[in-house]
Amino acid sequence: MNESVKTENELARDHQLEESMKLPSERSKLKLGELKPGLFRVIWVVFEARKTKELMYLGICGYSWNPVFIGDLRHALIVHDLYIDEEKGQCEEEERCLNLSCPYNRTTLETYARGRNMSPKFKKWLNPRWKKLVEIVASYAPFAEEAKQVHIRNKDATVIQIEQR
């Protein structure tokens, strides 16, 4: 009897078919903040800066539930999720993330500057302020907890606005 060898695509298709036929109780459970295996929500917290009164956008990672990005409206419109491969120990934002306590983080000033297309002049300006920037982002951890609570109540929420206390 002649058995054919299955291609990688055929094996992947068979695996997907097996997974789709499983009952919901048999499928792997998703973690809080996980949209599908390995894909985690980014929730943007919008608040008014104390000094400038401008709107600030703080990206909260659905994996670590810590602040990871500072951005503006453009960032909130573009970045909705991020992929983490726990088996390989990699995150798609590992070189741009500002949560230096995350086990997948590989961000340095150099990788951050490269990922943000910063000019050498701006990079030089940021160098002595790098640790302070990371500390400022970490200081917004209470906003991350609030984002987590909103996500628990409404899994579709991607942007929330809060009042500074």
N, C-alpha and C positions, 0 to 999 in steps of 0.2 A: 504494500500500500504506500502510495506516494503522499507524504505530508508536506504541505507548503509551509514555508517559514514566513511568519507574520512580520510585516514592517513595523517600524516604530510608531508610525501614524495609526496603523490598524490596532496595535496594542493600546495606544492612548484612547482611541475611539471605543474599544471594548471596555476599558476601565470606566470611561465616562458613562457608558450605557449601564454598566453594573451599578454605579453610584446613583444614577437617576432612578433605577428600579427599586432601590432600597426604601424602606419606610422611613419617615422623618426621624423616628426614634433610633433607627440603626445608623443614620448618618452622623458624621463627627460633629460635635457641638462647636459652635462658633464662640469665640471669646467676646467679652464686652468690647464694643468698638470695631469688631471685625465684620466686614460686609460679606466677604466670602473668604475661604481659606487663604491667609497671607495678605489680604487686602484690608487695610485699616482706614477708618474715617478720619479726616482732619476737620475739626470744628473751629471756626473762626469766631473769636470773641471780639466784639467791637466796643470800644469805650472812648471817652474823651480824655485826652492827656491833660494832666493837672496844670502844667506850665503853659503849654501852647493852646490848649482848648481845641486842638485838632483831633479828628477821629483817628484812633490807633487800631490796627488789626493784629491780633495775636493768634497764631495758629497753634491749636492744641492737638497733639498726636493721640489717636485712638488706641494706640498700643501701650504707650507709657503713661498716658494721661498727664503729661507735662507740657508746658509751653515749648515749642520747637521753632517757630518762625515769627518774625516781625515783618509785617508787610503793609500793603494798602489794599484798596478795593480790587485792583487788578489781580493781586495774589489770591484773594478770597474767591474771585470768579473763576480762576484757573485751577487752583490746587484744592481738590476735594478728598483725595485719598492718597495713601502711600503703600507700597508693597514691601513686606518684610519676609525674607526667607529664613525662618528660624533654624532649619537644618544646616544651611550654609553660613549662618551668622551674618547675613547681609541685609541692609535696608537701602531702598532706592535713594533716600536722602541722607545717607551716612556721612557724606562730605559737606553737607550744607546745613545740617541740623544744629540748633543751638542748645539742645539738651545734652550737655556733655556727660551727664551721669547715666545715659542709656548704654546698655551693653553693646549695641550695634553702632554706636557713634564713632566716626573716624574723622571728625571735623577738626581742622586746624585753621589758623588764620589764613594760611596759603590756600587750602582747599575751599574755604568759604569765599575768599576774594575771587578765586577763579570761577566758582560756581555762580557768583553774582556779577561777573564781568566788570569788576572794579578796576579803575585806573590805578597805576602804580602810585600816583599822588594820593589818592584816597586810601589805598592800602597802607601807605606810610602814616597817614593821619590816624587810621584805625588801630594800628599796631599797639600803641601804649594804652588804648582804650578797650582792647579786646576782652580782657578778663572782666572789666566793668560791664560791658555789653552782655556777657553771659550771665553775670550776677543779676543784672536788671531783668533779663528774661526769666530767670529762675525765681525772682521775687514775685512774679505774677502767678505762682502756683495756686493761690486761692481761686483765681479765675478758671484754672484748669479743673478744679473740683466742681465748680459751678457748671462748667461745660459738660462734665461727666454726668451730673445729675440731670441736666436737660436731655442728654442723649438717652439716659435710662427711660425718661418719660416719653421722648419723641425721637425714634431712631432716624427720622428723615431730616432732622434739624442739622444744618451745615453752618449757619451764621446766627449768632445770638448777640444781642446788644444788652449791656449791663451798665448800671450806674456805679461810679466809683464811690467807695465808702470812706 
